């Protein structure tokens, strides 16, 4: 499997690690899940870049990017991404592809800066209402989450981790403007993760369908052979969803408004 070539650039919040390849517009911006590295796109990146300009990057605290020194809530993460795009000379409009927690940031970015968005693909994306799922987890999972939270106290930079600001990010989405009228594909895994109770999975499925209803162009697709990482287990399904979103965005841009 061909490795992803990475580079670094200095920004106002520190060094950012990224991978950039391909030519064409709209550019595809890959937004990782929580603490996920660029390598999470290794089975899709090069194929996407064969169709249009494609960027993957590591948020602060991940891979070769600098450690954060301030709260990593959604607005902060969106602002950092927009600075990175500007420094790399990647002009809008963008097709945002948000996996898991990255879906919250794609959602917020689209609402805050609708004029910069050509399309959105939400890939097994976290939903603001997914916070309810935490209440359905068993004692073992809740205990593990508490233990991981305790470990963060021993690493000062972890106090700024994005995982501590998910609720704040959800509030920011609620306070932002409407989701723009752009092509929207919601790609959901059809398999229940082993540690997720059935009632929690049912909540998540409802929330995935809700995402597809954010505008009149939304559609949901199911990766039936996948759990939470379709980009690893069904990469062609993910590549097709992104390609279809790019094609729809290009067609819409040619349509008289």
C-alpha positions in Angstrom: 0.0 0.0 0.0 1.4 3.4 -1.0 2.4 5.5 2.0 1.0 9.0 2.4 3.7 11.7 2.0 3.5 14.2 4.8 4.8 17.8 5.3 4.7 20.4 8.0 3.9 24.1 8.0 4.0 26.7 10.8 0.8 28.4 11.8 -0.2 30.8 14.6 -1.0 27.9 16.9 2.1 25.9 16.1 3.3 23.3 13.6 0.7 21.5 11.6 1.3 18.2 9.8 -0.5 17.6 6.5 -0.7 15.7 3.3 -1.7 17.4 0.1 -2.0 15.9 -3.4 -3.9 16.2 -6.6 -5.4 19.0 -8.7 -8.8 20.3 -9.3 -11.8 22.0 -7.6 -13.6 21.7 -5.3 -10.8 20.6 -3.0 -11.6 17.6 -0.7 -10.8 18.3 2.9 -10.5 15.1 5.1 -11.3 15.7 8.7 -10.1 12.9 11.0 -12.0 11.4 13.9 -11.0 12.0 17.5 -7.2 11.6 17.8 -7.1 10.0 14.4 -4.0 10.4 12.3 -3.6 11.1 8.6 -2.8 7.4 8.1 -6.5 6.6 8.8 -7.1 7.7 5.1 -4.4 5.4 3.7 -6.9 3.3 1.7 -8.7 6.3 0.2 -6.3 9.3 0.0 -4.5 8.6 -3.3 -7.6 7.6 -5.2 -9.4 10.7 -4.1 -6.4 12.8 -5.1 -6.6 11.3 -8.5 -9.9 13.1 -9.0 -9.3 16.5 -7.3 -7.0 18.3 -4.9 -7.1 16.5 -1.6 -5.9 17.5 1.9 -5.6 15.4 5.0 -4.1 16.8 8.2 -3.4 16.1 11.8 -5.1 18.4 14.4 -3.1 19.7 17.3 -1.9 16.9 19.6 -1.9 14.3 16.8 1.1 12.9 14.9 3.7 15.5 14.1 1.4 18.5 14.8 2.1 20.6 17.8 0.5 20.0 21.2 -2.4 22.3 22.0 -2.0 25.1 24.5 -5.7 26.2 24.6 -9.2 24.6 24.6 -9.8 22.6 21.4 -13.5 23.3 21.0 -15.2 23.3 17.6 -14.9 27.0 16.7 -11.2 26.9 17.6 -10.6 23.8 15.4 -12.5 25.3 12.5 -10.5 28.5 12.7 -7.2 26.5 12.8 -8.3 24.5 9.7 -9.2 27.7 7.8 -5.8 29.2 8.7 -4.1 26.0 7.4 -6.1 26.1 4.2 -5.1 29.8 3.7 -1.4 29.2 4.3 -1.4 26.2 1.9 -3.2 28.3 -0.8 -6.2 26.0 -1.0 -9.1 28.3 -2.0 -12.8 27.5 -1.4 -15.2 26.0 -2.2 -14.5 22.8 -0.3 -16.0 19.4 0.0 -15.6 18.5 3.6 -15.3 14.8 4.6 -15.7 14.4 8.4 -15.2 11.0 10.1 -16.6 10.4 13.6 -15.8 13.4 15.8 -14.6 15.1 12.6 -18.2 15.1 11.5 -19.0 17.6 14.2 -16.3 19.9 12.9 -17.5 19.5 9.3 -21.0 20.3 10.4 -19.9 23.4 12.3 -17.6 24.6 9.5 -20.4 24.4 7.0 -22.8 26.4 9.2 -20.3 29.1 10.1 -18.9 29.5 6.5 -21.6 28.3 4.1 -20.1 30.4 1.2 -17.0 28.3 1.4 -18.7 24.9 1.1 -19.4 23.0 -2.1 -20.5 19.7 -0.4 -20.2 17.6 2.7 -19.7 13.9 3.3 -20.4 12.7 6.9 -18.7 9.4 7.4 -19.9 7.6 10.5 -20.1 11.1 11.9 -20.7 12.0 15.5 -24.0 13.8 16.0 -24.7 16.4 18.7 -27.4 14.2 20.1 -25.0 11.3 20.4 -24.1 12.6 23.8 -27.2 10.8 25.0 -25.4 7.5 24.2 -23.0 8.0 27.0 -25.9 7.5 29.4 -26.7 4.1 28.0 -23.1 2.7 28.3 -22.5 -0.1 30.8 -20.5 0.2 34.0 -17.3 -1.2 32.5 -17.2 1.4 29.7 -18.2 4.3 32.1 -15.4 3.2 34.5 -12.9 3.1 31.6 -13.8 6.6 30.5 -13.4 7.9 34.1 -10.0 6.2 34.3 -8.8 7.7 31.1 -10.0 11.1 32.3 -7.8 10.7 35.4 -4.8 9.9 33.3 -5.2 13.2 31.5 -4.2 15.0 34.7 -0.7 13.7 34.4 -0.2 15.2 30.9 -0.8 19.0 31.0 -1.5 19.3 27.2 -4.3 16.7 27.5 -6.4 19.1 29.4 -7.0 20.9 26.1 -7.9 17.7 24.2 -10.9 18.0 21.9 -12.5 15.1 23.7 -13.1 17.4 26.7 -15.0 20.0 24.6 -17.4 17.8 22.6 -20.4 19.2 24.6 -19.2 22.8 24.0 -18.9 22.0 20.3 -22.4 20.6 20.2 -23.7 23.9 21.7 -21.8 25.9 19.1 -23.4 23.9 16.3 -26.9 24.6 17.8 -26.1 28.3 18.0 -24.7 28.5 14.4 -26.6 29.2 11.3 -28.5 26.7 9.2 -26.8 23.9 7.3 -26.2 25.1 3.7 -28.0 23.9 0.6 -25.2 21.8 -0.8 -24.8 18.1 -1.8 -24.8 16.1 1.4 -24.0 12.3 1.7 -24.3 10.6 5.1 -22.4 7.3 5.0 -23.2 5.1 8.0 -21.7 1.8 9.1 -24.3 -1.0 9.2 -22.6 -3.1 11.9 -23.0 -2.4 15.6 -19.6 -1.9 17.3 -19.0 -4.8 19.8 -18.9 -2.5 22.9 -22.0 -0.6 22.0 -25.3 -1.7 23.5 -28.2 -2.3 21.1 -30.2 0.7 22.5 -27.2 3.0 22.0 -26.8 1.7 18.5 -30.5 2.4 17.8 -30.0 6.0 19.0 -27.0 6.5 16.8 -28.9 5.1 13.7 -31.7 7.6 14.3 -29.2 10.4 14.6 -27.5 9.3 11.3 -30.8 9.5 9.5 -31.4 12.9 11.1 -28.1 14.1 9.5 -29.4 13.2 6.1 -32.4 15.5 6.7 -30.4 18.6 7.3 -31.2 19.9 3.9 -33.2 18.9 0.8 -30.2 17.4 -1.0 -29.2 15.0 1.8 -29.0 11.2 1.3 -28.0 8.4 3.5 -25.9 5.4 2.4 -25.2 2.3 4.5 -21.8 0.5 4.5 -23.3 -2.8 5.5 -20.0 -4.6 6.0 -18.6 -1.9 8.2 -18.7 -0.7 11.8 -17.2 2.7 12.7 -14.4 2.8 10.1 -15.8 2.3 6.6 -12.7 4.0 5.1 -10.7 1.0 6.2 -13.2 -1.9 5.7 -15.0 -0.6 2.6 -12.7 2.0 1.1 -14.3 1.8 -2.3 -17.7 2.7 -0.8 -16.2 5.8 0.8 -14.3 6.8 -2.3 -17.5 6.5 -4.4 -19.4 8.7 -1.9 -16.8 11.4 -2.0 -16.5 11.2 -5.8 -20.3 11.5 -6.1 -20.4 14.5 -3.8 -17.6 16.2 -5.8 -19.5 15.5 -9.1 -22.8 16.8 -7.6 -21.0 20.0 -6.4 -19.4 20.5 -9.8 -22.8 20.1 -11.5 -24.5 22.4 -9.1 -21.8 25.1 -9.8 -22.7 24.9 -13.5 -26.4 25.3 -12.9 -27.8 28.9 -13.2 -28.9 30.1 -9.8 
